[in-house]
Amino acid sequence: MEIQALAQLGKLEKEVELGSLKVKFHTLSVSEQQKALASIPSNIVDDTTRFTYFQEAMLVHATDTVNGEAVDTIKARAFYKDLQYPLLAELFSRYMELTAEQSKVLDELKKK
């Protein structure tokens, strides 16, 4: 297996529908996760506020499309900044379900 293919091993994608909103996202690579975490302001000390920044950062870097339109991190950040918080929280919850699914896939790979 080539190195590029190995780097994608275990990567999962999912499209989530919430009413008329459709968001497609993928599990993050190490570099994507590092970029997401680096984008969180370090001066935020309140845990609740910091968690909101964390949720947004992870989704910004994981989002591929919104209602079928491809988005980069700039467009994704603008989208999530304007989103109502309960929707952000629900999308993050769905993203976490995808990462849990990824863990199961990786556990199966370990058995082989």
N, CA, C and O atoms as a Tinker XYZ file with bonds, in Angstrom:
   448  protein
     1  N      0.844000   -1.172000    0.000000    73     2
     2  CA     0.000000    0.000000    0.000000    64     1     3
     3  C      0.895000    1.243000    0.000000    63     2     4     5
     4  O      1.873000    1.297000    0.745000    81     3
     5  N      0.571000    2.242000   -0.827000    73     3     6
     6  CA     1.360000    3.461000   -0.898000    64     5     7
     7  C      1.175000    4.316000    0.349000    63     6     8     9
     8  O      0.176000    4.200000    1.059000    81     7
     9  N      2.152000    5.170000    0.597000    73     7    10
    10  CA     2.127000    6.014000    1.796000    64     9    11
    11  C      0.887000    6.891000    1.827000    63    10    12    13
    12  O      0.273000    7.025000    2.885000    81    11
    13  N      0.491000    7.493000    0.711000    73    11    14
    14  CA    -0.698000    8.357000    0.669000    64    13    15
    15  C     -1.956000    7.566000    1.034000    63    14    16    17
    16  O     -2.825000    8.064000    1.751000    81    15
    17  N     -2.045000    6.352000    0.542000    73    15    18
    18  CA    -3.202000    5.517000    0.852000    64    17    19
    19  C     -3.205000    5.147000    2.332000    63    18    20    21
    20  O     -4.263000    5.109000    2.961000    81    19
    21  N     -2.044000    4.877000    2.883000    73    19    22
    22  CA    -1.946000    4.549000    4.309000    64    21    23
    23  C     -2.366000    5.738000    5.177000    63    22    24    25
    24  O     -2.987000    5.569000    6.226000    81    23
    25  N     -2.014000    6.945000    4.716000    73    23    26
    26  CA    -2.371000    8.145000    5.479000    64    25    27
    27  C     -3.888000    8.336000    5.542000    63    26    28    29
    28  O     -4.398000    8.955000    6.476000    81    27
    29  N     -4.599000    7.812000    4.561000    73    27    30
    30  CA    -6.057000    7.945000    4.519000    64    29    31
    31  C     -6.781000    6.783000    5.195000    63    30    32    33
    32  O     -8.008000    6.779000    5.291000    81    31
    33  N     -6.024000    5.813000    5.657000    73    31    34
    34  CA    -6.595000    4.633000    6.296000    64    33    35
    35  C     -7.437000    5.045000    7.508000    63    34    36    37
    36  O     -6.950000    5.728000    8.408000    81    35
    37  N     -8.657000    4.637000    7.518000    73    35    38
    38  CA    -9.548000    4.950000    8.637000    64    37    39
    39  C    -10.302000    6.254000    8.497000    63    38    40    41
    40  O    -11.142000    6.567000    9.341000    81    39
    41  N    -10.026000    7.032000    7.447000    73    39    42
    42  CA   -10.736000    8.298000    7.244000    64    41    43
    43  C    -12.185000    7.988000    6.862000    63    42    44    45
    44  O    -12.446000    7.180000    5.970000    81    43
    45  N    -13.115000    8.641000    7.550000    73    43    46
    46  CA   -14.533000    8.451000    7.265000    64    45    47
    47  C    -15.177000    9.770000    6.910000    63    46    48    49
    48  O    -14.726000   10.831000    7.343000    81    47
    49  N    -16.250000    9.700000    6.106000    73    47    50
    50  CA   -17.038000   10.871000    5.728000    64    49    51
    51  C    -18.496000   10.600000    6.038000    63    50    52    53
    52  O    -18.939000    9.452000    6.055000    81    51
    53  N    -19.236000   11.672000    6.283000    73    51    54
    54  CA   -20.655000   11.522000    6.598000    64    53    55
    55  C    -21.385000   12.797000    6.218000    63    54    56    57
    56  O    -20.873000   13.899000    6.415000    81    55
    57  N    -22.591000   12.640000    5.667000    73    55    58
    58  CA   -23.445000   13.804000    5.420000    64    57    59
    59  C    -24.570000   13.790000    6.448000    63    58    60    61
    60  O    -25.253000   12.783000    6.632000    81    59
    61  N    -24.744000   14.913000    7.104000    73    59    62
    62  CA   -25.751000   15.057000    8.148000    64    61    63
    63  C    -26.834000   16.006000    7.652000    63    62    64    65
    64  O    -26.538000   17.057000    7.084000    81    63
    65  N    -28.079000   15.631000    7.869000    73    63    66
    66  CA   -29.204000   16.486000    7.513000    64    65    67
    67  C    -29.932000   16.919000    8.769000    63    66    68    69
    68  O    -30.322000   16.093000    9.594000    81    67
    69  N    -30.110000   18.224000    8.904000    73    67    70
    70  CA   -30.909000   18.805000    9.985000    64    69    71
    71  C    -31.909000   19.746000    9.316000    63    70    72    73
    72  O    -31.584000   20.895000    9.016000    81    71
    73  N    -33.114000   19.256000    9.089000    73    71    74
    74  CA   -34.098000   20.048000    8.344000    64    73    75
    75  C    -33.598000   20.280000    6.934000    63    74    76    77
    76  O    -33.281000   19.327000    6.221000    81    75
    77  N    -33.524000   21.532000    6.525000    73    75    78
    78  CA   -33.054000   21.855000    5.170000    64    77    79
    79  C    -31.536000   22.027000    5.109000    63    78    80    81
    80  O    -30.995000   22.317000    4.042000    81    79
    81  N    -30.852000   21.857000    6.219000    73    79    82
    82  CA   -29.402000   21.990000    6.266000    64    81    83
    83  C    -28.737000   20.632000    6.063000    63    82    84    85
    84  O    -29.063000   19.659000    6.745000    81    83
    85  N    -27.794000   20.579000    5.110000    73    83    86
    86  CA   -27.010000   19.367000    4.872000    64    85    87
    87  C    -25.531000   19.737000    4.980000    63    86    88    89
    88  O    -25.044000   20.630000    4.287000    81    87
    89  N    -24.839000   19.039000    5.853000    73    87    90
    90  CA   -23.411000   19.283000    6.036000    64    89    91
    91  C    -22.678000   17.960000    5.892000    63    90    92    93
    92  O    -23.024000   16.964000    6.528000    81    91
    93  N    -21.659000   17.970000    5.041000    73    91    94
    94  CA   -20.826000   16.774000    4.867000    64    93    95
    95  C    -19.477000   17.061000    5.509000    63    94    96    97
    96  O    -18.837000   18.071000    5.214000    81    95
    97  N    -19.052000   16.159000    6.395000    73    95    98
    98  CA   -17.754000   16.317000    7.002000    64    97    99
    99  C    -16.999000   15.004000    7.051000    63    98   100   101
   100  O    -17.549000   13.936000    6.780000    81    99
   101  N    -15.723000   15.107000    7.403000    73    99   102
   102  CA   -14.831000   13.949000    7.448000    64   101   103
   103  C    -14.050000   13.966000    8.756000    63   102   104   105
   104  O    -13.935000   15.000000    9.414000    81   103
   105  N    -13.524000   12.819000    9.116000    73   103   106
   106  CA   -12.652000   12.750000   10.285000    64   105   107
   107  C    -11.347000   13.473000    9.947000    63   106   108   109
   108  O    -10.926000   13.512000    8.790000    81   107
   109  N    -10.732000   14.029000   10.948000    73   107   110
   110  CA    -9.551000   14.866000   10.735000    64   109   111
   111  C     -8.252000   14.086000   10.746000    63   110   112   113
   112  O     -8.078000   13.120000   11.489000    81   111
   113  N     -7.345000   14.542000    9.891000    73   111   114
   114  CA    -5.971000   14.026000    9.941000    64   113   115
   115  C     -5.263000   14.711000   11.108000    63   114   116   117
   116  O     -5.809000   15.632000   11.716000    81   115
   117  N     -4.072000   14.268000   11.411000    73   115   118
   118  CA    -3.289000   14.874000   12.492000    64   117   119
   119  C     -3.058000   16.358000   12.206000    63   118   120   121
   120  O     -3.253000   17.195000   13.087000    81   119
   121  N     -2.645000   16.686000   10.983000    73   119   122
   122  CA    -2.355000   18.095000   10.672000    64   121   123
   123  C     -3.622000   18.950000   10.715000    63   122   124   125
   124  O     -3.575000   20.098000   11.157000    81   123
   125  N     -4.750000   18.404000   10.263000    73   123   126
   126  CA    -6.003000   19.165000   10.346000    64   125   127
   127  C     -6.390000   19.414000   11.802000    63   126   128   129
   128  O     -6.838000   20.506000   12.151000    81   127
   129  N     -6.217000   18.409000   12.642000    73   127   130
   130  CA    -6.548000   18.578000   14.056000    64   129   131
   131  C     -5.607000   19.584000   14.716000    63   130   132   133
   132  O     -6.041000   20.379000   15.550000    81   131
   133  N     -4.340000   19.557000   14.357000    73   131   134
   134  CA    -3.388000   20.523000   14.904000    64   133   135
   135  C     -3.768000   21.949000   14.510000    63   134   136   137
   136  O     -3.717000   22.861000   15.335000    81   135
   137  N     -4.148000   22.135000   13.247000    73   135   138
   138  CA    -4.572000   23.459000   12.783000    64   137   139
   139  C     -5.829000   23.907000   13.511000    63   138   140   141
   140  O     -5.949000   25.072000   13.891000    81   139
   141  N     -6.759000   22.990000   13.706000    73   139   142
   142  CA    -8.003000   23.323000   14.413000    64   141   143
   143  C     -7.692000   23.774000   15.834000    63   142   144   145
   144  O     -8.199000   24.802000   16.283000    81   143
   145  N     -6.875000   23.023000   16.533000    73   143   146
   146  CA    -6.544000   23.354000   17.921000    64   145   147
   147  C     -5.740000   24.653000   18.018000    63   146   148   149
   148  O     -5.909000   25.424000   18.962000    81   147
   149  N     -4.868000   24.888000   17.038000    73   147   150
   150  CA    -4.061000   26.111000   17.037000    64   149   151
   151  C     -4.923000   27.350000   16.790000    63   150   152   153
   152  O     -4.523000   28.459000   17.144000    81   151
   153  N     -6.090000   27.174000   16.194000    73   151   154
   154  CA    -6.947000   28.328000   15.887000    64   153   155
   155  C     -7.770000   28.801000   17.090000    63   154   156   157
   156  O     -8.426000   29.840000   17.021000    81   155
   157  N     -7.738000   28.050000   18.176000    73   155   158
   158  CA    -8.501000   28.423000   19.372000    64   157   159
   159  C     -7.712000   29.479000   20.142000    63   158   160   161
   160  O     -6.551000   29.257000   20.487000    81   159
   161  N     -8.334000   30.620000   20.412000    73   159   162
   162  CA    -7.614000   31.673000   21.153000    64   161   163
   163  C     -7.120000   31.158000   22.510000    63   162   164   165
   164  O     -7.868000   30.517000   23.250000    81   163
   165  N     -5.882000   31.439000   22.819000    73   163   166
   166  CA    -5.299000   30.936000   24.072000    64   165   167
   167  C     -5.700000   31.755000   25.291000    63   166   168   169
   168  O     -5.503000   31.318000   26.425000    81   167
   169  N     -6.261000   32.936000   25.068000    73   167   170
   170  CA    -6.621000   33.793000   26.201000    64   169   171
   171  C     -8.019000   33.516000   26.755000    63   170   172   173
   172  O     -8.465000   34.214000   27.665000    81   171
   173  N     -8.712000   32.519000   26.229000    73   171   174
   174  CA   -10.044000   32.161000   26.716000    64   173   175
   175  C     -9.869000   31.268000   27.950000    63   174   176   177
   176  O     -9.324000   30.170000   27.849000    81   175
   177  N    -10.327000   31.734000   29.098000    73   175   178
   178  CA   -10.155000   30.955000   30.326000    64   177   179
   179  C    -11.452000   30.276000   30.764000    63   178   180   181
   180  O    -11.418000   29.280000   31.487000    81   179
   181  N    -12.578000   30.805000   30.336000    73   179   182
   182  CA   -13.862000   30.200000   30.689000    64   181   183
   183  C    -14.034000   28.891000   29.924000    63   182   184   185
   184  O    -13.965000   28.874000   28.695000    81   183
   185  N    -14.259000   27.793000   30.651000    73   183   186
   186  CA   -14.347000   26.474000   30.021000    64   185   187
   187  C    -15.481000   26.359000   29.011000    63   186   188   189
   188  O    -15.313000   25.743000   27.958000    81   187
   189  N    -16.622000   26.941000   29.318000    73   187   190
   190  CA   -17.767000   26.858000   28.407000    64   189   191
   191  C    -17.467000   27.572000   27.099000    63   190   192   193
   192  O    -17.743000   27.047000   26.020000    81   191
   193  N    -16.907000   28.756000   27.196000    73   191   194
   194  CA   -16.553000   29.521000   25.992000    64   193   195
   195  C    -15.475000   28.794000   25.209000    63   194   196   197
   196  O    -15.538000   28.719000   23.982000    81   195
   197  N    -14.494000   28.262000   25.908000    73   195   198
   198  CA   -13.407000   27.532000   25.246000    64   197   199
   199  C    -13.940000   26.305000   24.514000    63   198   200   201
   200  O    -13.483000   25.990000   23.416000    81   199
   201  N    -14.900000   25.614000   25.115000    73   199   202
   202  CA   -15.481000   24.442000   24.460000    64   201   203
   203  C    -16.234000   24.839000   23.192000    63   202   204   205
   204  O    -16.198000   24.112000   22.199000    81   203
   205  N    -16.910000   25.974000   23.218000    73   203   206
   206  CA   -17.602000   26.454000   22.018000    64   205   207
   207  C    -16.597000   26.725000   20.898000    63   206   208   209
   208  O    -16.841000   26.369000   19.745000    81   207
   209  N    -15.480000   27.349000   21.233000    73   207   210
   210  CA   -14.420000   27.572000   20.242000    64   209   211
   211  C    -13.878000   26.240000   19.726000    63   210   212   213
   212  O    -13.603000   26.098000   18.535000    81   211
   213  N    -13.729000   25.275000   20.616000    73   211   214
   214  CA   -13.246000   23.948000   20.235000    64   213   215
   215  C    -14.208000   23.286000   19.251000    63   214   216   217
   216  O    -13.787000   22.758000   18.222000    81   215
   217  N    -15.502000   23.320000   19.574000    73   215   218
   218  CA   -16.501000   22.719000   18.684000    64   217   219
   219  C    -16.425000   23.349000   17.297000    63   218   220   221
   220  O    -16.376000   22.654000   16.282000    81   219
   221  N    -16.417000   24.672000   17.277000    73   219   222
   222  CA   -16.365000   25.383000   15.999000    64   221   223
   223  C    -15.096000   25.042000   15.222000    63   222   224   225
   224  O    -15.157000   24.766000   14.023000    81   223
   225  N    -13.962000   25.059000   15.890000    73   223   226
   226  CA   -12.685000   24.791000   15.224000    64   225   227
   227  C    -12.650000   23.401000   14.603000    63   226   228   229
   228  O    -12.204000   23.232000   13.469000    81   227
   229  N    -13.116000   22.423000   15.341000    73   227   230
   230  CA   -13.119000   21.054000   14.803000    64   229   231
   231  C    -14.028000   20.952000   13.585000    63   230   232   233
   232  O    -13.655000   20.343000   12.582000    81   231
   233  N    -15.215000   21.541000   13.663000    73   231   234
   234  CA   -16.144000   21.481000   12.533000    64   233   235
   235  C    -15.634000   22.267000   11.330000    63   234   236   237
   236  O    -15.810000   21.833000   10.191000    81   235
   237  N    -15.008000   23.409000   11.564000    73   235   238
   238  CA   -14.458000   24.206000   10.454000    64   237   239
   239  C    -13.500000   23.365000    9.633000    63   238   240   241
   240  O    -13.544000   23.392000    8.403000    81   239
   241  N    -12.636000   22.618000   10.302000    73   239   242
   242  CA   -11.619000   21.837000    9.590000    64   241   243
   243  C    -12.151000   20.499000    9.069000    63   242   244   245
   244  O    -11.531000   19.881000    8.204000    81   243
   245  N    -13.280000   20.056000    9.583000    73   243   246
   246  CA   -13.849000   18.780000    9.147000    64   245   247
   247  C    -14.887000   18.931000    8.043000    63   246   248   249
   248  O    -15.224000   17.944000    7.388000    81   247
   249  N    -15.398000   20.122000    7.820000    73   247   250
   250  CA   -16.511000   20.325000    6.888000    64   249   251
   251  C    -16.029000   20.382000    5.444000    63   250   252   253
   252  O    -15.100000   21.115000    5.106000    81   251
   253  N    -16.691000   19.586000    4.599000    73   251   254
   254  CA   -16.394000   19.561000    3.167000    64   253   255
   255  C    -17.404000   20.358000    2.364000    63   254   256   257
   256  O    -17.034000   21.130000    1.479000    81   255
   257  N    -18.700000   20.170000    2.676000    73   255   258
   258  CA   -19.755000   20.867000    1.937000    64   257   259
   259  C    -20.866000   21.312000    2.888000    63   258   260   261
   260  O    -21.099000   20.702000    3.931000    81   259
   261  N    -21.540000   22.390000    2.497000    73   259   262
   262  CA   -22.744000   22.865000    3.173000    64   261   263
   263  C    -23.815000   23.003000    2.096000    63   262   264   265
   264  O    -23.671000   23.793000    1.162000    81   263
   265  N    -24.885000   22.232000    2.234000    73   263   266
   266  CA   -25.960000   22.187000    1.232000    64   265   267
   267  C    -25.410000   21.965000   -0.175000    63   266   268   269
   268  O    -25.861000   22.588000   -1.136000    81   267
   269  N    -24.436000   21.073000   -0.279000    73   267   270
   270  CA   -23.879000   20.699000   -1.569000    64   269   271
   271  C    -22.790000   21.615000   -2.088000    63   270   272   273
   272  O    -22.141000   21.287000   -3.081000    81   271
   273  N    -22.571000   22.748000   -1.449000    73   271   274
   274  CA   -21.538000   23.694000   -1.882000    64   273   275
   275  C    -20.234000   23.389000   -1.157000    63   274   276   277
   276  O    -20.194000   23.340000    0.073000    81   275
   277  N    -19.168000   23.184000   -1.928000    73   275   278
   278  CA   -17.859000   22.932000   -1.329000    64   277   279
   279  C    -17.414000   24.157000   -0.547000    63   278   280   281
   280  O    -17.574000   25.290000   -1.000000    81   279
   281  N    -16.853000   23.918000    0.636000    73   279   282
   282  CA   -16.365000   25.023000    1.466000    64   281   283
   283  C    -14.925000   24.769000    1.882000    63   282   284   285
   284  O    -14.529000   23.637000    2.159000    81   283
   285  N    -14.153000   25.849000    1.921000    73   283   286
   286  CA   -12.820000   25.780000    2.500000    64   285   287
   287  C    -12.942000   26.253000    3.944000    63   286   288   289
   288  O    -14.045000   26.535000    4.410000    81   287
   289  N    -11.835000   26.341000    4.646000    73   287   290
   290  CA   -11.928000   26.717000    6.061000    64   289   291
   291  C    -12.428000   28.151000    6.241000    63   290   292   293
   292  O    -13.064000   28.452000    7.251000    81   291
   293  N    -12.161000   29.023000    5.302000    73   291   294
   294  CA   -12.634000   30.411000    5.411000    64   293   295
   295  C    -14.151000   30.459000    5.328000    63   294   296   297
   296  O    -14.804000   31.096000    6.155000    81   295
   297  N    -14.715000   29.780000    4.322000    73   295   298
   298  CA   -16.174000   29.746000    4.179000    64   297   299
   299  C    -16.826000   28.989000    5.330000    63   298   300   301
   300  O    -17.880000   29.388000    5.827000    81   299
   301  N    -16.198000   27.901000    5.749000    73   299   302
   302  CA   -16.750000   27.111000    6.857000    64   301   303
   303  C    -16.755000   27.927000    8.148000    63   302   304   305
   304  O    -17.721000   27.875000    8.910000    81   303
   305  N    -15.694000   28.671000    8.394000    73   303   306
   306  CA   -15.623000   29.493000    9.612000    64   305   307
   307  C    -16.724000   30.552000    9.593000    63   306   308   309
   308  O    -17.383000   30.779000   10.608000    81   307
   309  N    -16.927000   31.197000    8.453000    73   307   310
   310  CA   -17.985000   32.210000    8.336000    64   309   311
   311  C    -19.354000   31.573000    8.563000    63   310   312   313
   312  O    -20.214000   32.160000    9.220000    81   311
   313  N    -19.554000   30.382000    8.023000    73   311   314
   314  CA   -20.822000   29.672000    8.203000    64   313   315
   315  C    -21.075000   29.374000    9.679000    63   314   316   317
   316  O    -22.153000   29.668000   10.196000    81   315
   317  N    -20.092000   28.796000   10.354000    73   315   318
   318  CA   -20.285000   28.408000   11.751000    64   317   319
   319  C    -20.385000   29.615000   12.682000    63   318   320   321
   320  O    -21.083000   29.551000   13.694000    81   319
   321  N    -19.707000   30.706000   12.360000    73   319   322
   322  CA   -19.794000   31.914000   13.197000    64   321   323
   323  C    -21.216000   32.458000   13.243000    63   322   324   325
   324  O    -21.643000   32.996000   14.264000    81   323
   325  N    -21.953000   32.320000   12.135000    73   323   326
   326  CA   -23.318000   32.855000   12.053000    64   325   327
   327  C    -24.391000   31.847000   12.444000    63   326   328   329
   328  O    -25.565000   32.204000   12.537000    81   327
   329  N    -24.011000   30.610000   12.670000    73   327   330
   330  CA   -24.969000   29.550000   12.976000    64   329   331
   331  C    -25.492000   29.688000   14.407000    63   330   332   333
   332  O    -24.754000   30.088000   15.307000    81   331
   333  N    -26.734000   29.364000   14.605000    73   331   334
   334  CA   -27.290000   29.352000   15.958000    64   333   335
   335  C    -26.597000   28.243000   16.753000    63   334   336   337
   336  O    -26.341000   27.160000   16.226000    81   335
   337  N    -26.295000   28.521000   18.025000    73   335   338
   338  CA   -25.505000   27.574000   18.817000    64   337   339
   339  C    -26.121000   26.172000   18.907000    63   338   340   341
   340  O    -25.379000   25.196000   18.793000    81   339
   341  N    -27.430000   26.021000   19.105000    73   339   342
   342  CA   -27.961000   24.650000   19.187000    64   341   343
   343  C    -27.668000   23.815000   17.925000    63   342   344   345
   344  O    -27.469000   22.603000   18.017000    81   343
   345  N    -27.641000   24.461000   16.759000    73   343   346
   346  CA   -27.292000   23.734000   15.528000    64   345   347
   347  C    -25.816000   23.349000   15.523000    63   346   348   349
   348  O    -25.458000   22.239000   15.130000    81   347
   349  N    -24.962000   24.273000   15.960000    73   347   350
   350  CA   -23.535000   23.966000   16.054000    64   349   351
   351  C    -23.318000   22.784000   16.987000    63   350   352   353
   352  O    -22.566000   21.862000   16.669000    81   351
   353  N    -23.974000   22.815000   18.131000    73   351   354
   354  CA   -23.825000   21.732000   19.111000    64   353   355
   355  C    -24.308000   20.399000   18.539000    63   354   356   357
   356  O    -23.684000   19.363000   18.768000    81   355
   357  N    -25.407000   20.422000   17.804000    73   355   358
   358  CA   -25.924000   19.181000   17.210000    64   357   359
   359  C    -24.981000   18.655000   16.126000    63   358   360   361
   360  O    -24.736000   17.451000   16.053000    81   359
   361  N    -24.456000   19.541000   15.288000    73   359   362
   362  CA   -23.504000   19.111000   14.263000    64   361   363
   363  C    -22.236000   18.552000   14.905000    63   362   364   365
   364  O    -21.681000   17.563000   14.426000    81   363
   365  N    -21.782000   19.173000   15.973000    73   363   366
   366  CA   -20.607000   18.662000   16.669000    64   365   367
   367  C    -20.884000   17.280000   17.254000    63   366   368   369
   368  O    -20.029000   16.396000   17.213000    81   367
   369  N    -22.074000   17.105000   17.791000    73   367   370
   370  CA   -22.467000   15.799000   18.334000    64   369   371
   371  C    -22.433000   14.735000   17.234000    63   370   372   373
   372  O    -21.966000   13.618000   17.458000    81   371
   373  N    -22.926000   15.086000   16.056000    73   371   374
   374  CA   -22.900000   14.141000   14.926000    64   373   375
   375  C    -21.470000   13.868000   14.472000    63   374   376   377
   376  O    -21.140000   12.748000   14.084000    81   375
   377  N    -20.621000   14.901000   14.523000    73   375   378
   378  CA   -19.215000   14.704000   14.188000    64   377   379
   379  C    -18.566000   13.735000   15.179000    63   378   380   381
   380  O    -17.787000   12.868000   14.783000    81   379
   381  N    -18.884000   13.882000   16.449000    73   379   382
   382  CA   -18.324000   12.992000   17.463000    64   381   383
   383  C    -18.804000   11.554000   17.261000    63   382   384   385
   384  O    -18.065000   10.608000   17.537000    81   383
   385  N    -20.036000   11.387000   16.782000    73   383   386
   386  CA   -20.525000   10.043000   16.438000    64   385   387
   387  C    -19.662000    9.444000   15.333000    63   386   388   389
   388  O    -19.353000    8.253000   15.355000    81   387
   389  N    -19.276000   10.275000   14.369000    73   387   390
   390  CA   -18.421000    9.807000   13.280000    64   389   391
   391  C    -17.050000    9.394000   13.804000    63   390   392   393
   392  O    -16.492000    8.396000   13.348000    81   391
   393  N    -16.502000   10.145000   14.750000    73   391   394
   394  CA   -15.203000    9.759000   15.304000    64   393   395
   395  C    -15.305000    8.471000   16.123000    63   394   396   397
   396  O    -14.360000    7.683000   16.162000    81   395
   397  N    -16.447000    8.256000   16.776000    73   395   398
   398  CA   -16.657000    6.994000   17.504000    64   397   399
   399  C    -16.728000    5.832000   16.520000    63   398   400   401
   400  O    -16.196000    4.752000   16.777000    81   399
   401  N    -17.383000    6.065000   15.403000    73   399   402
   402  CA   -17.467000    5.050000   14.341000    64   401   403
   403  C    -16.063000    4.761000   13.801000    63   402   404   405
   404  O    -15.724000    3.612000   13.515000    81   403
   405  N    -15.261000    5.804000   13.668000    73   403   406
   406  CA   -13.891000    5.642000   13.190000    64   405   407
   407  C    -13.093000    4.763000   14.151000    63   406   408   409
   408  O    -12.306000    3.923000   13.715000    81   407
   409  N    -13.288000    4.948000   15.430000    73   407   410
   410  CA   -12.587000    4.134000   16.420000    64   409   411
   411  C    -12.923000    2.654000   16.252000    63   410   412   413
   412  O    -12.053000    1.795000   16.389000    81   411
   413  N    -14.190000    2.361000   15.954000    73   411   414
   414  CA   -14.602000    0.970000   15.737000    64   413   415
   415  C    -13.933000    0.396000   14.495000    63   414   416   417
   416  O    -13.497000   -0.755000   14.495000    81   415
   417  N    -13.853000    1.205000   13.432000    73   415   418
   418  CA   -13.200000    0.766000   12.191000    64   417   419
   419  C    -11.728000    0.473000   12.472000    63   418   420   421
   420  O    -11.193000   -0.539000   12.020000    81   419
   421  N    -11.079000    1.361000   13.220000    73   419   422
   422  CA    -9.660000    1.158000   13.524000    64   421   423
   423  C     -9.439000   -0.051000   14.418000    63   422   424   425
   424  O     -8.433000   -0.748000   14.279000    81   423
   425  N    -10.369000   -0.311000   15.337000    73   423   426
   426  CA   -10.276000   -1.507000   16.166000    64   425   427
   427  C    -10.355000   -2.763000   15.304000    63   426   428   429
   428  O     -9.650000   -3.739000   15.561000    81   427
   429  N    -11.204000   -2.742000   14.290000    73   427   430
   430  CA   -11.315000   -3.883000   13.380000    64   429   431
   431  C    -10.026000   -4.081000   12.576000    63   430   432   433
   432  O     -9.619000   -5.213000   12.313000    81   431
   433  N     -9.392000   -2.978000   12.192000    73   431   434
   434  CA    -8.128000   -3.071000   11.449000    64   433   435
   435  C     -7.042000   -3.696000   12.314000    63   434   436   437
   436  O     -6.191000   -4.426000   11.805000    81   435
   437  N     -7.059000   -3.423000   13.600000    73   435   438
   438  CA    -6.068000   -3.976000   14.522000    64   437   439
   439  C     -6.175000   -5.487000   14.602000    63   438   440   441
   440  O     -5.180000   -6.172000   14.836000    81   439
   441  N     -7.390000   -6.016000   14.407000    73   439   442
   442  CA    -7.619000   -7.461000   14.513000    64   441   443
   443  C     -7.088000   -8.213000   13.295000    63   442   444   445
   444  O     -6.904000   -9.429000   13.342000    81   443
   445  N     -6.846000   -7.498000   12.221000    73   443   446
   446  CA    -6.406000   -8.159000   10.977000    64   445   447
   447  C     -4.928000   -8.398000   10.976000    63   446   448
   448  O     -4.392000   -8.942000   10.010000    81   447
